[in-house]
Amino acid sequence: MAQLEAEDITQAVLDRMTDCQDARFKQVMTALVKHAHAFIREVEISEEEWINAIMFLTATGKMCDDKRQEFILLSDTLGISMLVVALNQIKAAKAFASSGGGAQTPTEATVQGPFYWEGSPELPLGADIGTDMPGEPAYYHGRVTDTEGQPIANCCLDVWSGDGEGVYDMQMGDDAGMRLRARFHTDAQGNYRFWSIKPTYYPVPDDGPVGQMLRRMGRHPNRPGHIHMKVYAPGHQSVTTHLFVADSPFLDSDAVFGVRNSLIVPFTQHAPGKAPDGRVMDAPYHSATYDFRLVPAA
């Protein structure tokens, strides 16, 4: 008979994939079907609730454009993005240990977030990407090495952050262009340095369906202050990470669950005067030091 009863539908869907030739795709879709059907059974979802869920996803898609990715925001705020990052890092750590590891622990990864913009300008070491932007000046410096402590020359640090009011350039209108973002390359000793601002905490965009979801959950939308980094060099595994401001609110309740203790960095406040790179500052400023460690690609 063609009719399927409720208890038979899940297996019927799985049986339709018998001829699938892509083993990994079949594995993923089999698990997806099993867990999705189990979720429906567990909560005994109503037809109205399911239609509302479809409309929520439709609204999420309509909020996406070339400068806003509401689906990434949804993934982030449900903890899925960070779970994917954490599980992959566990897998990488096991492979790293089985290969003999290194003397130092690799830099931890965290979520990319919805505000990455490919193609930011390449600037020389020591450049200031925070000029004329709201926020307190901050000097960032450190080294990039491998896990044996050997410097990695010409390593790219792709950097971006919101301003001192927590606003990203993508949120500033079509004419704003790229701000508070750049690519820097380490020198022969693996050193990097640049100026920006001390990041502040901010709410993730909450004027769309994800914001409505957070409010219904009884959750706040805030992220602690942080600056984003993509660090990559030939012959090494890249890492997408943040540096979190140590005295920022919401470190214990990041809306996207991205905080890692190893990425929390003190921002030292300095009086006006000569900065470590020789620049003369006529106002107070901050400095933050962090050394990145990359795993060899092999």
BELWOWO-V815172 format. One line per field, one symbol per residue. phi: phi as a letter, one per 20 degrees, with the letter a starting at -180 (. if undefined). burial: b if it has 24 or more other ideal C-beta (glycine too) atoms within 12 Angstrom, else e. Layout:
phi: ???
burial: ???
//
This chain:
phi: .ffdegfdfgffffffegefeefffffffffffffffffgffelfeffffffffffffffffeebfcbcffffffffemfgfffffffffffffffffeombfcffffebffnedfcfnffecfgnfdedgmdgpegbddbrcdcefdnefdflfededbafefdndegfeeofefmeclbaddcfefenecaadbcffdfaefgcecfffffffffmdededfgadebddbbgncffcdbcdeffdefmfebgfdmefcgfdecfdeecfgqeegenfedebgbdccdbdecdegff
burial: eeeeeeeeebeeeeeeeeeeeeeeeeeeebeeeeeeeeeeeeeeeeeeeeeeeeebeeebeebeeebbbbbbbbbbbeeebbeebeeebeebeeebeeeeebeebbbbbbbbbbbbbeebeebebbbbbbeebebbbbbbbbbbbbbeeebbebbbbbbbbbbbebbbbbbeeeeeebbbbbbbbbeeebbbbbbbbbbbbbbbbbebbbbebbeeeebebbbbbbbbbbbbbeebbbbbbbbbbbebebbeebbbbbbbeebbbebeeeeeeebbeeeebeeebbbbebbbbbbbee
//
